[in-house]
Amino acid sequence: MQSFILTAFGADQPGLVSSLTGLIQENGGNIEESRMMKMGNQFVMTVLITLTKDEVNNLKTNLSSLSSLHVQIHPTQKTKISNTNTKIIELSGADNEGIVHSLTKKLALNKINIIELETFIDIAPISATPLFNLKATIELPGNLTNDSLYDILEKHSSKLGVNIEIIN
C-alpha cells in the first residue's frame, strides 16, 4: 500500500463528499485523514488515502465521472507519530492585512513548524466590527522552551495589535 494526498474542490452541493468517498472506497482506497470545508461557494477537500499503484490508476480513471470536481492525486509518505512538543495557539484581533504572513514568518524564523492552521472572521459582539481569528497547532524545536515561546508570541502580539494565547 502507498499513501496519496487527494485534493478536490468544486461548487458546493449536497452529495459531493458521498460521491468522492464512494469512488475511493470502490477503488480499494482507505481514507486515513481528511479536511473538508466550504470556502466561499466552493467545497474543498484534502484527503490522505492509502491504496496500491494499480488501485490509484483505476481511481484516477474513475474520477473523471465527477465532472463537478477538480481533483488531483499526489504520492506522499506517511510520517511516524512521534512525541513532539506541540502547542495550540489562538490569535484574535482587528482584521488587518498581513497578520497571517507576519505570524507565520515569526514562527519560521524561530524554527517553529506549523502542523495545522485555520483562520476565520467573526463579528465583534458589541461593536459589530470584523474580528480576525487564527488557530494553529505548532511543533516546537527541541531547543525552544515554553517560556521562550511565550516571550516570542507576547512581543509579536504587541507588534500586531492582537491577542495571542497558548492553549496547551
N, CA and C atoms as a LAMMPS dump frame, in Angstrom:
ITEM: TIMESTEP
0
ITEM: NUMBER OF ATOMS
504
ITEM: BOX BOUNDS ff ff ff
-5.0000000000000000e+02 5.0000000000000000e+02
-5.0000000000000000e+02 5.0000000000000000e+02
-5.0000000000000000e+02 5.0000000000000000e+02
ITEM: ATOMS id mol type element x y z
1 1 1 N 0.837 -1.186 0
2 1 2 C 0 0 0
3 1 3 C 0.877 1.243 0
4 2 1 N 0.389 2.249 -0.68
5 2 2 C 1.103 3.512 -0.768
6 2 3 C 0.163 4.631 -0.335
7 3 1 N 0.706 5.728 0.17
8 3 2 C -0.098 6.873 0.604
9 3 3 C -0.141 7.924 -0.491
10 4 1 N -1.298 8.571 -0.599
11 4 2 C -1.515 9.633 -1.568
12 4 3 C -2.315 10.747 -0.921
13 5 1 N -2.038 11.971 -1.349
14 5 2 C -2.86 13.116 -0.98
15 5 3 C -3.778 13.38 -2.161
16 6 1 N -5.069 13.396 -1.888
17 6 2 C -6.061 13.711 -2.909
18 6 3 C -6.654 15.067 -2.538
19 7 1 N -6.599 16.01 -3.47
20 7 2 C -7.23 17.311 -3.254
21 7 3 C -8.356 17.455 -4.265
22 8 1 N -9.449 18.035 -3.82
23 8 2 C -10.596 18.216 -4.713
24 8 3 C -11.35 19.471 -4.306
25 9 1 N -11.887 20.162 -5.3
26 9 2 C -12.779 21.277 -4.998
27 9 3 C -13.786 21.413 -6.129
28 10 1 N -14.917 21.995 -5.783
29 10 2 C -15.968 22.226 -6.762
30 10 3 C -17.088 23.012 -6.127
31 11 1 N -18.022 23.457 -6.959
32 11 2 C -19.162 24.214 -6.457
33 11 3 C -19.884 23.378 -5.406
34 12 1 N -20.164 24.007 -4.272
35 12 2 C -20.8 23.29 -3.17
36 12 3 C -22.183 22.799 -3.573
37 13 1 N -22.434 21.54 -3.235
38 13 2 C -23.749 20.939 -3.462
39 13 3 C -23.846 19.671 -2.627
40 14 1 N -25.052 19.294 -2.252
41 14 2 C -25.199 18.056 -1.477
42 14 3 C -24.688 16.847 -2.267
43 15 1 N -23.999 15.937 -1.593
44 15 2 C -23.565 14.69 -2.212
45 15 3 C -22.129 14.642 -2.687
46 16 1 N -21.401 15.758 -2.659
47 16 2 C -20.007 15.744 -3.131
48 16 3 C -19.147 14.792 -2.312
49 17 1 N -19.241 14.873 -0.992
50 17 2 C -18.425 14.027 -0.121
51 17 3 C -18.788 12.562 -0.345
52 18 1 N -20.064 12.272 -0.418
53 18 2 C -20.506 10.9 -0.634
54 18 3 C -19.995 10.344 -1.96
55 19 1 N -20.074 11.136 -3.026
56 19 2 C -19.599 10.687 -4.339
57 19 3 C -18.106 10.4 -4.329
58 20 1 N -17.327 11.32 -3.776
59 20 2 C -15.874 11.158 -3.768
60 20 3 C -15.447 9.997 -2.87
61 21 1 N -15.987 9.935 -1.666
62 21 2 C -15.588 8.858 -0.762
63 21 3 C -16.056 7.501 -1.277
64 22 1 N -17.177 7.489 -1.978
65 22 2 C -17.649 6.252 -2.592
66 22 3 C -16.689 5.749 -3.653
67 23 1 N -16.189 6.65 -4.496
68 23 2 C -15.209 6.252 -5.517
69 23 3 C -13.91 5.764 -4.881
70 24 1 N -13.476 6.434 -3.831
71 24 2 C -12.252 5.999 -3.144
72 24 3 C -12.441 4.577 -2.63
73 25 1 N -13.551 4.325 -1.961
74 25 2 C -13.824 3.006 -1.384
75 25 3 C -13.992 1.942 -2.469
76 26 1 N -14.727 2.257 -3.537
77 26 2 C -14.956 1.309 -4.635
78 26 3 C -13.665 0.905 -5.336
79 27 1 N -12.645 1.773 -5.267
80 27 2 C -11.376 1.501 -5.929
81 27 3 C -10.32 0.979 -4.962
82 28 1 N -10.743 0.518 -3.785
83 28 2 C -9.82 -0.12 -2.847
84 28 3 C -9.092 0.821 -1.922
85 29 1 N -9.447 2.098 -1.939
86 29 2 C -8.752 3.079 -1.108
87 29 3 C -9.294 3.152 0.296
88 30 1 N -8.436 3.586 1.198
89 30 2 C -8.806 3.783 2.584
90 30 3 C -8.477 5.224 2.964
91 31 1 N -9.448 5.937 3.529
92 31 2 C -9.229 7.311 3.975
93 31 3 C -8.636 7.272 5.376
94 32 1 N -7.458 7.888 5.53
95 32 2 C -6.787 7.914 6.827
96 32 3 C -6.914 9.252 7.531
97 33 1 N -6.891 10.34 6.785
98 33 2 C -7.06 11.68 7.339
99 33 3 C -7.799 12.505 6.306
100 34 1 N -8.558 13.499 6.771
101 34 2 C -9.228 14.373 5.813
102 34 3 C -9.54 15.72 6.437
103 35 1 N -9.628 16.708 5.599
104 35 2 C -10.097 18.038 5.949
105 35 3 C -11.052 18.422 4.826
106 36 1 N -12.261 18.785 5.193
107 36 2 C -13.261 19.153 4.208
108 36 3 C -14 20.371 4.726
109 37 1 N -14.239 21.357 3.84
110 37 2 C -14.927 22.56 4.275
111 37 3 C -15.472 23.345 3.1
112 38 1 N -16.453 24.164 3.384
113 38 2 C -16.983 25.099 2.405
114 38 3 C -16.215 26.402 2.557
115 39 1 N -15.677 26.891 1.441
116 39 2 C -14.972 28.177 1.423
117 39 3 C -15.584 28.991 0.292
118 40 1 N -16.196 30.12 0.623
119 40 2 C -16.955 30.855 -0.384
120 40 3 C -18.093 29.955 -0.835
121 41 1 N -18.287 29.829 -2.14
122 41 2 C -19.319 28.917 -2.642
123 41 3 C -18.728 27.596 -3.132
124 42 1 N -17.462 27.335 -2.779
125 42 2 C -16.778 26.109 -3.193
126 42 3 C -16.634 25.158 -2.006
127 43 1 N -16.661 23.857 -2.295
128 43 2 C -16.387 22.856 -1.271
129 43 3 C -14.993 22.323 -1.552
130 44 1 N -14.133 22.309 -0.521
131 44 2 C -12.727 21.95 -0.675
132 44 3 C -12.424 20.737 0.194
133 45 1 N -11.691 19.765 -0.382
134 45 2 C -11.353 18.545 0.344
135 45 3 C -9.871 18.234 0.172
136 46 1 N -9.241 17.838 1.251
137 46 2 C -7.885 17.304 1.224
138 46 3 C -7.939 16 1.994
139 47 1 N -7.531 14.914 1.341
140 47 2 C -7.711 13.586 1.911
141 47 3 C -6.417 12.792 1.77
142 48 1 N -5.979 12.154 2.877
143 48 2 C -4.854 11.226 2.84
144 48 3 C -5.447 9.829 2.675
145 49 1 N -5.103 9.176 1.564
146 49 2 C -5.638 7.841 1.292
147 49 3 C -4.499 6.859 1.09
148 50 1 N -4.786 5.588 1.327
149 50 2 C -3.825 4.531 1.014
150 50 3 C -4.483 3.573 0.044
151 51 1 N -3.694 3.172 -0.949
152 51 2 C -4.094 2.169 -1.923
153 51 3 C -2.874 1.741 -2.715
154 52 1 N -3.032 0.719 -3.536
155 52 2 C -1.909 0.247 -4.349
156 52 3 C -1.776 1.117 -5.595
157 53 1 N -0.656 0.975 -6.316
158 53 2 C -0.457 1.758 -7.536
159 53 3 C -1.523 1.442 -8.581
160 54 1 N -1.887 0.162 -8.707
161 54 2 C -2.943 -0.207 -9.66
162 54 3 C -4.27 0.423 -9.27
163 55 1 N -4.563 0.401 -7.955
164 55 2 C -5.824 0.981 -7.49
165 55 3 C -5.855 2.484 -7.722
166 56 1 N -4.73 3.171 -7.532
167 56 2 C -4.718 4.624 -7.743
168 56 3 C -4.928 4.947 -9.218
169 57 1 N -4.379 4.117 -10.111
170 57 2 C -4.6 4.339 -11.544
171 57 3 C -6.072 4.162 -11.897
172 58 1 N -6.718 3.141 -11.321
173 58 2 C -8.149 2.944 -11.541
174 58 3 C -8.952 4.113 -10.975
175 59 1 N -8.559 4.578 -9.784
176 59 2 C -9.257 5.702 -9.162
177 59 3 C -9.149 6.941 -10.041
178 60 1 N -7.961 7.218 -10.547
179 60 2 C -7.778 8.385 -11.42
180 60 3 C -8.696 8.306 -12.626
181 61 1 N -8.802 7.142 -13.215
182 61 2 C -9.691 6.951 -14.372
183 61 3 C -11.145 7.187 -13.976
184 62 1 N -11.553 6.623 -12.859
185 62 2 C -12.951 6.722 -12.437
186 62 3 C -13.333 8.109 -11.919
187 63 1 N -12.36 8.894 -11.498
188 63 2 C -12.657 10.235 -11.003
189 63 3 C -13.198 11.149 -12.098
190 64 1 N -12.955 10.799 -13.364
191 64 2 C -13.462 11.636 -14.455
192 64 3 C -14.994 11.671 -14.458
193 65 1 N -15.642 10.704 -13.786
194 65 2 C -17.107 10.706 -13.706
195 65 3 C -17.622 11.836 -12.812
196 66 1 N -16.743 12.397 -11.985
197 66 2 C -17.128 13.519 -11.122
198 66 3 C -16.751 14.83 -11.81
199 67 1 N -17.459 15.162 -12.86
200 67 2 C -17.104 16.339 -13.66
201 67 3 C -17.272 17.643 -12.886
202 68 1 N -18.016 17.615 -11.777
203 68 2 C -18.219 18.835 -10.997
204 68 3 C -17.053 19.136 -10.061
205 69 1 N -16.092 18.201 -9.958
206 69 2 C -14.949 18.381 -9.063
207 69 3 C -13.637 18.481 -9.842
208 70 1 N -12.76 19.32 -9.369
209 70 2 C -11.388 19.39 -9.876
210 70 3 C -10.544 18.596 -8.883
211 71 1 N -9.934 17.492 -9.356
212 71 2 C -9.253 16.563 -8.456
213 71 3 C -7.807 16.361 -8.884
214 72 1 N -6.911 16.294 -7.895
215 72 2 C -5.513 15.932 -8.13
216 72 3 C -5.099 14.909 -7.084
217 73 1 N -4.207 14.003 -7.5
218 73 2 C -3.676 12.991 -6.58
219 73 3 C -2.16 13.034 -6.643
220 74 1 N -1.532 13.089 -5.467
221 74 2 C -0.077 13.162 -5.378
222 74 3 C 0.434 12.105 -4.405
223 75 1 N 1.493 11.375 -4.759
224 75 2 C 2.063 10.411 -3.806
225 75 3 C 2.701 11.138 -2.621
226 76 1 N 2.682 10.506 -1.481
227 76 2 C 3.301 11.071 -0.282
228 76 3 C 3.795 9.924 0.592
229 77 1 N 4.499 10.27 1.632
230 77 2 C 4.95 9.267 2.593
231 77 3 C 4.312 9.561 3.928
232 78 1 N 3.845 8.527 4.578
233 78 2 C 3.298 8.702 5.921
234 78 3 C 4.447 8.991 6.866
235 79 1 N 4.171 9.829 7.838
236 79 2 C 5.178 10.097 8.861
237 79 3 C 4.796 9.349 10.122
238 80 1 N 5.802 8.966 10.866
239 80 2 C 5.555 8.263 12.117
240 80 3 C 5.066 9.247 13.16
241 81 1 N 4.128 8.799 13.969
242 81 2 C 3.657 9.625 15.069
243 81 3 C 4.754 9.637 16.124
244 82 1 N 5.148 10.845 16.529
245 82 2 C 6.23 10.945 17.499
246 82 3 C 5.766 11.772 18.691
247 83 1 N 6.552 11.74 19.727
248 83 2 C 6.258 12.53 20.916
249 83 3 C 6.883 13.907 20.774
250 84 1 N 6.369 14.69 19.846
251 84 2 C 6.913 16.018 19.621
252 84 3 C 6.276 17.005 20.583
253 85 1 N 6.914 18.125 20.733
254 85 2 C 6.415 19.18 21.602
255 85 3 C 5.489 20.076 20.787
256 86 1 N 4.191 19.776 20.834
257 86 2 C 3.227 20.578 20.085
258 86 3 C 2.43 21.459 21.031
259 87 1 N 2.015 22.575 20.498
260 87 2 C 1.196 23.54 21.226
261 87 3 C 0.099 24.024 20.288
262 88 1 N -0.978 24.494 20.873
263 88 2 C -2.032 25.147 20.106
264 88 3 C -2.003 26.618 20.497
265 89 1 N -2.002 27.474 19.485
266 89 2 C -2.061 28.908 19.747
267 89 3 C -3.317 29.468 19.095
268 90 1 N -3.862 30.498 19.733
269 90 2 C -5.025 31.192 19.188
270 90 3 C -4.733 32.681 19.161
271 91 1 N -5.08 33.309 18.052
272 91 2 C -4.873 34.732 17.848
273 91 3 C -6.23 35.353 17.568
274 92 1 N -6.486 36.539 18.107
275 92 2 C -7.697 37.282 17.763
276 92 3 C -7.396 38.769 17.847
277 93 1 N -8.039 39.515 16.968
278 93 2 C -7.846 40.956 16.959
279 93 3 C -8.468 41.576 15.736
280 94 1 N -8.281 42.87 15.596
281 94 2 C -8.817 43.589 14.447
282 94 3 C -8.283 42.969 13.16
283 95 1 N -9.153 42.889 12.167
284 95 2 C -8.771 42.288 10.893
285 95 3 C -7.917 43.269 10.097
286 96 1 N -6.612 42.988 10.057
287 96 2 C -5.668 43.823 9.31
288 96 3 C -4.927 42.967 8.304
289 97 1 N -4.635 43.539 7.18
290 97 2 C -3.901 42.833 6.132
291 97 3 C -2.517 42.422 6.625
292 98 1 N -2.138 41.156 6.356
293 98 2 C -0.78 40.705 6.644
294 98 3 C -0.585 39.973 7.958
295 99 1 N -1.629 39.771 8.736
296 99 2 C -1.468 39.106 10.036
297 99 3 C -0.917 37.692 9.862
298 100 1 N -1.495 36.926 8.944
299 100 2 C -1.064 35.536 8.762
300 100 3 C 0.398 35.484 8.334
301 101 1 N 0.765 36.32 7.384
302 101 2 C 2.156 36.318 6.921
303 101 3 C 3.107 36.712 8.049
304 102 1 N 2.763 37.742 8.777
305 102 2 C 3.647 38.215 9.845
306 102 3 C 3.856 37.144 10.906
307 103 1 N 2.765 36.512 11.339
308 103 2 C 2.894 35.485 12.369
309 103 3 C 3.655 34.269 11.856
310 104 1 N 3.321 33.805 10.657
311 104 2 C 3.987 32.6 10.139
312 104 3 C 5.463 32.865 9.858
313 105 1 N 5.799 34.072 9.474
314 105 2 C 7.215 34.424 9.28
315 105 3 C 7.955 34.388 10.618
316 106 1 N 7.322 34.916 11.674
317 106 2 C 7.938 34.906 13.002
318 106 3 C 8.146 33.463 13.472
319 107 1 N 7.152 32.599 13.236
320 107 2 C 7.293 31.198 13.618
321 107 3 C 8.441 30.539 12.846
322 108 1 N 8.497 30.782 11.543
323 108 2 C 9.547 30.179 10.709
324 108 3 C 10.938 30.636 11.141
325 109 1 N 11.081 31.914 11.453
326 109 2 C 12.382 32.434 11.898
327 109 3 C 12.852 31.753 13.18
328 110 1 N 11.901 31.257 13.97
329 110 2 C 12.24 30.573 15.217
330 110 3 C 12.184 29.054 15.079
331 111 1 N 12.18 28.574 13.819
332 111 2 C 12.202 27.128 13.513
333 111 3 C 10.993 26.388 14.096
334 112 1 N 9.86 27.101 14.201
335 112 2 C 8.621 26.511 14.7
336 112 3 C 7.818 26.043 13.491
337 113 1 N 7.485 24.762 13.474
338 113 2 C 6.766 24.164 12.343
339 113 3 C 5.262 24.27 12.567
340 114 1 N 4.544 24.63 11.514
341 114 2 C 3.083 24.692 11.575
342 114 3 C 2.533 23.345 11.131
343 115 1 N 1.761 22.7 12.007
344 115 2 C 1.139 21.416 11.713
345 115 3 C -0.23 21.644 11.074
346 116 1 N -0.959 22.592 11.607
347 116 2 C -2.3 22.896 11.101
348 116 3 C -2.603 24.348 11.415
349 117 1 N -3.31 25.023 10.501
350 117 2 C -3.64 26.427 10.705
351 117 3 C -5.016 26.695 10.124
352 118 1 N -5.829 27.411 10.875
353 118 2 C -7.181 27.759 10.443
354 118 3 C -7.413 29.226 10.764
355 119 1 N -8.039 29.949 9.844
356 119 2 C -8.396 31.335 10.101
357 119 3 C -9.864 31.549 9.75
358 120 1 N -10.465 32.534 10.415
359 120 2 C -11.836 32.914 10.097
360 120 3 C -12.111 34.302 10.652
361 121 1 N -13.141 34.928 10.098
362 121 2 C -13.567 36.253 10.534
363 121 3 C -14.855 36.086 11.33
364 122 1 N -14.912 36.76 12.472
365 122 2 C -16.097 36.824 13.315
366 122 3 C -16.509 38.282 13.418
367 123 1 N -17.697 38.507 13.902
368 123 2 C -18.147 39.871 14.164
369 123 3 C -18.064 40.101 15.672
370 124 1 N -17.396 41.183 16.064
371 124 2 C -17.268 41.522 17.482
372 124 3 C -18.662 41.766 18.069
373 125 1 N -18.931 41.256 19.283
374 125 2 C -20.281 41.302 19.844
375 125 3 C -20.863 42.71 20.042
376 126 1 N -20.101 43.638 20.53
377 126 2 C -20.662 44.964 20.837
378 126 3 C -20.539 45.923 19.66
379 127 1 N -19.351 45.983 19.064
380 127 2 C -19.114 46.962 18.004
381 127 3 C -19.499 46.472 16.614
382 128 1 N -19.701 45.179 16.437
383 128 2 C -20.032 44.57 15.134
384 128 3 C -18.937 44.8 14.084
385 129 1 N -17.697 45.001 14.543
386 129 2 C -16.584 45.142 13.607
387 129 3 C -15.996 43.757 13.326
388 130 1 N -15.367 43.596 12.151
389 130 2 C -14.751 42.304 11.827
390 130 3 C -13.621 41.973 12.803
391 131 1 N -13.618 40.745 13.291
392 131 2 C -12.611 40.274 14.23
393 131 3 C -11.913 39.074 13.602
394 132 1 N -10.605 39.191 13.393
395 132 2 C -9.822 38.125 12.772
396 132 3 C -9.438 37.105 13.833
397 133 1 N -9.569 35.815 13.483
398 133 2 C -9.219 34.718 14.392
399 133 3 C -8.309 33.734 13.677
400 134 1 N -7.346 33.218 14.403
401 134 2 C -6.424 32.212 13.878
402 134 3 C -6.217 31.171 14.958
403 135 1 N -6.238 29.915 14.558
404 135 2 C -5.929 28.817 15.471
405 135 3 C -4.917 27.94 14.769
406 136 1 N -3.818 27.642 15.446
407 136 2 C -2.755 26.851 14.837
408 136 3 C -2.206 25.831 15.816
409 137 1 N -1.902 24.663 15.272
410 137 2 C -1.137 23.663 16.008
411 137 3 C 0.287 23.793 15.513
412 138 1 N 1.207 23.992 16.441
413 138 2 C 2.601 24.2 16.072
414 138 3 C 3.476 23.163 16.764
415 139 1 N 4.629 22.922 16.162
416 139 2 C 5.611 21.983 16.707
417 139 3 C 6.878 22.762 17.033
418 140 1 N 7.268 22.713 18.299
419 140 2 C 8.439 23.465 18.739
420 140 3 C 9.713 22.678 18.499
421 141 1 N 10.791 23.362 18.117
422 141 2 C 12.078 22.675 18.018
423 141 3 C 12.558 22.301 19.419
424 142 1 N 13.414 21.321 19.5
425 142 2 C 13.879 20.796 20.787
426 142 3 C 14.505 21.818 21.704
427 143 1 N 15.111 22.863 21.143
428 143 2 C 15.821 23.836 21.974
429 143 3 C 14.96 25.022 22.41
430 144 1 N 13.68 25.031 22.066
431 144 2 C 12.818 26.159 22.404
432 144 3 C 11.945 25.801 23.614
433 145 1 N 12.07 26.565 24.668
434 145 2 C 11.294 26.307 25.881
435 145 3 C 9.915 26.97 25.782
436 146 1 N 9.023 26.547 26.653
437 146 2 C 7.699 27.156 26.7
438 146 3 C 7.793 28.64 27.04
439 147 1 N 8.709 29 27.948
440 147 2 C 8.893 30.407 28.305
441 147 3 C 9.37 31.224 27.112
442 148 1 N 10.287 30.656 26.325
443 148 2 C 10.775 31.358 25.136
444 148 3 C 9.645 31.559 24.127
445 149 1 N 8.823 30.521 23.948
446 149 2 C 7.679 30.646 23.038
447 149 3 C 6.751 31.754 23.513
448 150 1 N 6.463 31.769 24.798
449 150 2 C 5.597 32.806 25.354
450 150 3 C 6.168 34.198 25.068
451 151 1 N 7.47 34.377 25.273
452 151 2 C 8.109 35.675 25.025
453 151 3 C 8.004 36.075 23.553
454 152 1 N 8.263 35.127 22.658
455 152 2 C 8.186 35.393 21.213
456 152 3 C 6.783 35.852 20.837
457 153 1 N 5.787 35.115 21.306
458 153 2 C 4.405 35.432 20.935
459 153 3 C 3.912 36.71 21.605
460 154 1 N 4.329 36.94 22.827
461 154 2 C 3.913 38.154 23.548
462 154 3 C 4.426 39.401 22.828
463 155 1 N 5.693 39.402 22.448
464 155 2 C 6.267 40.543 21.738
465 155 3 C 5.604 40.738 20.378
466 156 1 N 5.347 39.632 19.686
467 156 2 C 4.767 39.738 18.355
468 156 3 C 3.301 40.168 18.417
469 157 1 N 2.58 39.731 19.429
470 157 2 C 1.178 40.149 19.544
471 157 3 C 1.092 41.658 19.776
472 158 1 N 2.025 42.209 20.534
473 158 2 C 2.055 43.661 20.749
474 158 3 C 2.325 44.391 19.44
475 159 1 N 3.244 43.855 18.648
476 159 2 C 3.579 44.468 17.362
477 159 3 C 2.366 44.468 16.429
478 160 1 N 1.61 43.376 16.433
479 160 2 C 0.457 43.252 15.544
480 160 3 C -0.813 43.898 16.091
481 161 1 N -0.842 44.175 17.383
482 161 2 C -2.041 44.726 17.997
483 161 3 C -3.142 43.692 18.129
484 162 1 N -2.758 42.456 18.393
485 162 2 C -3.715 41.351 18.547
486 162 3 C -3.417 40.633 19.85
487 163 1 N -4.282 39.702 20.202
488 163 2 C -4.064 38.863 21.369
489 163 3 C -3.674 37.468 20.876
490 164 1 N -2.585 36.918 21.416
491 164 2 C -2.179 35.551 21.09
492 164 3 C -2.073 34.768 22.388
493 165 1 N -2.761 33.626 22.439
494 165 2 C -2.736 32.78 23.626
495 165 3 C -2.189 31.409 23.284
496 166 1 N -1.454 30.826 24.225
497 166 2 C -1.012 29.438 24.104
498 166 3 C -2.039 28.618 24.873
499 167 1 N -2.682 27.704 24.167
500 167 2 C -3.772 26.918 24.772
501 167 3 C -3.228 25.748 25.574
502 168 1 N -2.227 25.058 25.076
503 168 2 C -1.637 23.947 25.849
504 168 3 C -0.163 23.872 25.619
